[in-house]
Amino acid sequence: MPFQQVITTQQPLGIVGSFYDGSLRRVTAGILSNEGEIGRVVTHDGEGRVMAGGGGRFAGILVNPKTLPRQTLEADLSVKAGAVVEYADKGRIIVAVSNGSAAVGARVAYHTQTGALVAYNAGLPSDYTPLENAEIFLGGEEDGSPLAVLQLN
């Protein structure tokens, strides 16, 4: 086992894909039809499964990373195709925004290929789809952290 390479000086917001608090939430289980990543958007694929990203109807955010089987002890957010996953369409979820830190109240969109989340106020890129009824509840704007709390209503 290698020695620790990174020493952090601040407490992180939490684990990506975990719920931030005990507020109202709704979680559904399903089978992932392609490879995905915890804390990213999944959509319905039309065959009774969910897929990472995609142009289908919004299903939710992949959550509960501690319930997934792991092959190694490495920190890894990836999920293999065919895995049984849990996704939430309501609640406050810790996510990573791919465009850096997010401001409280910012709107959120996802990349149609990967499901990666971005926070924005104006000027949404063409390959992103806005998430309706979603906003940044708590952001890492002060410390530049890419982690934020996404509120899905």
URQUINOR-V99432 format. One line per field, one symbol per residue. ss: DSSP state (A for helix, B for strand, O for the rest). phi: phi as a letter, one per 30 degrees, with the letter a starting at -180 (. if undefined). psi: psi as a letter, one per 30 degrees, with the letter a starting at -180 (. if undefined). A space follows every 10 residues. Layout:
# URQUINOR-V99432
ss->???
phi->???
psi->???
This chain:
# URQUINOR-V99432
ss->OOOOOOOOOO OOOOOOOOBO OOOOOBBBBB BBOOOBBOOO BBBBOOOOOB BBOOOOOBBB BBBOAAAOOO OOOOOOOBBO OOOBBBBBBB BBBBBBBOOO OOOOOOBBBB BOOOOOBBBB OOOOOOOBBB BBBBBBBBOO OOOOOOBBBB BBO
phi->.dddcbcccb dddlcejcdd bcdebbbbca cddbdbbeic dbbdcicicc bdijcddecl cdbhddcddb cbcddbcdbd diddbcbcca kcbdbccdcj dbdeiddbbb ddccidcbca caidddcccd cdhbaddbcc ddcidddbcc ccc
psi->kllkfkjlfl kleakkflke aglklkkkka kkflkakkgl kklkgfggll kkblgakkea kklifffkkk flgkjkfkkl kfkklkkkgk ajkklkkfha lkkkfklklk kfefgkkkkl eliklfgkkk jkhkljeklh eeggkfkljk jk.
